[in-house]
Amino acid sequence: MVAVTYLHLRPEDEPPALARFPFRAVIVAEVVVSEAWRSRIAEWLVGHGCLYAVAWGVECSEWHDSVDWANLEAFNFKEVPDESHVMTTWHDDEPLSEAFWFAGHCAFHSHIDLEETRIVHVSAESREAEILQTFHHSQTIADGPD
């Protein structure tokens, strides 16, 4: 069973210190943020071991791109070793439950086991119980949500 951690980030707040190990992130973006802060959070994710980022919500394609750029920047824009390559997807025009289902059933790294999912909730207010309940419920659907 994969561990799931909820992290609430208010726009422009400093991210918390975390242990560094391989994980998948699900970015649940509910508000518009500055490009500089989004880049800083992407660098923080990559720097702490994110190897798969699933972006959902407001400007999710920009979150996707920011993680891609942070991964390239971590290797001075040279070739990224396979074991350090961060896979990224964005999920606009679909319910959060589908992005969560994808994260739990499809978001795997080709070289490294990802034993934790970190839900990074970017919003003004925390909704930990609701977000975790949605995540756990989405994992029980065998063929994905309709």
Backbone hydrogen bonds, N-H to C=O, Kabsch-Sander energy under -0.5 kcal/mol:
donor,donor_aa,acceptor,acceptor_aa,energy
3,A,115,E,-2.0
5,T,117,T,-2.8
7,L,119,I,-3.2
9,L,7,L,-0.5
9,L,121,H,-3.0
13,D,10,R,-2.3
21,F,19,A,-0.7
21,F,48,H,-1.6
23,F,49,G,-1.6
24,R,116,E,-2.4
25,A,52,Y,-3.2
26,V,118,R,-2.3
27,I,25,A,-0.6
27,I,54,V,-2.9
28,V,26,V,-0.7
28,V,120,V,-2.7
29,A,27,I,-0.9
29,A,56,W,-2.8
30,E,28,V,-0.7
30,E,122,V,-2.9
31,V,122,V,-0.6
38,R,34,S,-2.5
39,S,35,E,-2.4
40,R,36,A,-2.1
41,I,37,W,-2.5
42,A,38,R,-2.4
43,E,39,S,-2.5
44,W,40,R,-2.1
45,L,41,I,-2.6
46,V,42,A,-2.6
47,G,43,E,-2.8
48,H,44,W,-1.2
48,H,45,L,-0.7
49,G,46,V,-1.4
50,C,45,L,-2.4
51,L,23,F,-2.8
52,Y,23,F,-0.8
53,A,87,M,-2.8
54,V,25,A,-3.0
54,V,52,Y,-0.5
55,A,53,A,-0.6
55,A,89,T,-2.8
56,W,27,I,-2.7
57,G,91,H,-0.6
58,V,29,A,-2.8
60,C,57,G,-1.6
62,E,59,E,-0.6
63,W,59,E,-1.8
64,H,60,C,-2.4
65,D,61,S,-2.4
66,S,62,E,-2.5
67,V,63,W,-2.1
68,D,64,H,-2.1
69,W,65,D,-2.7
70,A,66,S,-2.3
71,N,67,V,-2.2
72,L,68,D,-2.2
73,E,69,W,-3.0
74,A,70,A,-1.9
75,F,71,N,-0.5
75,F,72,L,-1.2
76,N,73,E,-2.1
77,F,72,L,-2.8
78,K,75,F,-2.1
84,S,81,P,-2.1
85,H,81,P,-0.8
85,H,82,D,-0.9
87,M,51,L,-2.1
87,M,85,H,-0.7
89,T,53,A,-2.2
91,H,55,A,-2.5
98,E,95,P,-1.0
99,A,95,P,-1.4
100,F,96,L,-2.7
101,W,97,S,-2.5
102,F,98,E,-2.6
103,A,99,A,-2.3
104,G,100,F,-2.2
105,H,101,W,-2.2
106,C,102,F,-2.9
107,A,102,F,-1.4
108,F,106,C,-1.7
109,H,112,I,-0.6
115,E,22,P,-0.5
115,E,113,D,-0.8
117,T,3,A,-3.0
118,R,24,R,-3.0
119,I,5,T,-3.3
119,I,117,T,-0.6
120,V,26,V,-2.7
120,V,118,R,-0.7
121,H,7,L,-3.1
121,H,119,I,-0.8
122,V,28,V,-2.5
122,V,120,V,-0.8
123,S,9,L,-1.6
123,S,121,H,-0.9
131,I,127,R,-2.8
132,L,128,E,-2.8
133,Q,129,A,-2.3
134,T,130,E,-2.3
135,F,131,I,-2.4
136,H,132,L,-2.9
137,H,133,Q,-2.5
138,S,134,T,-2.2
139,Q,135,F,-1.2
140,T,137,H,-1.5
141,I,138,S,-0.9
142,A,140,T,-0.7
144,G,141,I,-0.7
